[in-house]
């Protein structure tokens, strides 16, 4: 069942696509049918920079278990680092 619920957020980072590295400005997260993964439904994340066109996109399709493990790993990695080390405000 597709939820048609999409979370869209502004982000600050970089992604690597077919043409190399580019700045990422947005992420879209949703549960839907994947384009490539063999599962019926996946959690899909599109990291994008709309100003650079359709080639500035990194797509990820994850199972629910993998998505939750990724969330935990991100939280654990940030918690283990000194506060603010990876912040956009670092050194300001």
ChimeraX attribute file (.defattr): number of C-alpha atoms within 10 A of each C-alpha:
attribute: neighborCount
match mode: 1-to-1
recipient: residues
	/A:1	8
	/A:2	10
	/A:3	8
	/A:4	9
	/A:5	10
	/A:6	13
	/A:7	11
	/A:8	13
	/A:9	11
	/A:10	13
	/A:11	14
	/A:12	11
	/A:13	12
	/A:14	15
	/A:15	16
	/A:16	13
	/A:17	13
	/A:18	9
	/A:19	8
	/A:20	8
	/A:21	11
	/A:22	17
	/A:23	17
	/A:24	22
	/A:25	17
	/A:26	17
	/A:27	19
	/A:28	15
	/A:29	17
	/A:30	18
	/A:31	21
	/A:32	18
	/A:33	17
	/A:34	17
	/A:35	14
	/A:36	8
	/A:37	13
	/A:38	11
	/A:39	12
	/A:40	11
	/A:41	18
	/A:42	23
	/A:43	19
	/A:44	22
	/A:45	20
	/A:46	16
	/A:47	24
	/A:48	25
	/A:49	22
	/A:50	13
	/A:51	9
	/A:52	12
	/A:53	9
	/A:54	10
	/A:55	13
	/A:56	21
	/A:57	22
	/A:58	18
	/A:59	13
	/A:60	16
	/A:61	24
	/A:62	18
	/A:63	18
	/A:64	14
	/A:65	10
	/A:66	13
	/A:67	16
	/A:68	13
	/A:69	12
	/A:70	13
	/A:71	10
	/A:72	12
	/A:73	12
	/A:74	11
	/A:75	11
	/A:76	11
	/A:77	9
	/A:78	14
	/A:79	10
	/A:80	8
	/A:81	10
	/A:82	8
	/A:83	10
	/A:84	11
	/A:85	11
	/A:86	10
	/A:87	10
	/A:88	10
	/A:89	8
	/A:90	9
	/A:91	7
	/A:92	5
